[in-house]
Amino acid sequence: MKKKRGNSATRDSIRLNEYRIMWVLVLFDLPTETDVDKKAYTQFRKKLLKDGFDMFQFSIYLRHCMSQENAEVHTKRVKGFLPKKGKIGILRITDKQFGMMEIFEGREMVEAKPPPQQLELF
């Protein structure tokens, strides 16, 4: 009889979570030539922050979501406050894919910021 290594339920749970947990990235290029454009840019950015997104780069905001369903809720919410002008992309990737990203500050590789701790209710 073969001995099983480790707890397969725990391994499966970790593996499943890496593919179930999602990241929503909002990438945008908005005009800022006029005062109206600047106001629209500022309002869009503030609404992203209010919805729990964090700035990754000046025009890239991201949000950690515990499930595909939760990612869909935030995607729909962003679509609801899109500005009239500019180019906006919304990308959803798994936690596993996000974990493969290499991040550099200058030429030095840095660790990715850990996702925020979220309370799970059962």
Residue, then its C-alpha position, 0 to 999 in steps of 0.5 A: m500500500k502506498k503512503k500518501r504524502g501530505n494532506s491532499a485536501t490542503r494541497d487541493s485547496i491551495r491549488l484551487n484558491e490560486y486559480r479561484i482568487m482573482w485580481v482585477l486590473v484597470l488600465f487607463d489613458l485619460p485626456t487631461e487637456t481641459d479642466v473638464d478632462k482633469k475633473a473626469y480623470t480625478q473623479f474616475r481615480k477617486k471612485l476606483l480608490k473608493d471601490g478598494f482599488d490600489m494604485f500600482q502605477f499612475s494609470i494602473y489600479l488593481r484590486h484583490c478579489m476572493s472569487q470570480e463572482n466578486a471580481e465580476v461585481h467590481t468589474k461591473r461597478v467600474k463599467g458603471f462609472l467609466p468616463k466619457k473620454g479616454k481608453i480604459g481596459i479591465l483585465r481579470i487574472t488569477d492569483k496564480q498568474f499575478g504571482m508570476m509577475e516580476i516587479f522591478e524598481g529600477r534594475e532591482m527586483v522587489e517582492a510584490k505587495p501581499p494581498p490585503q487580509q480579508l475576513e471570510l464569513f462562513 
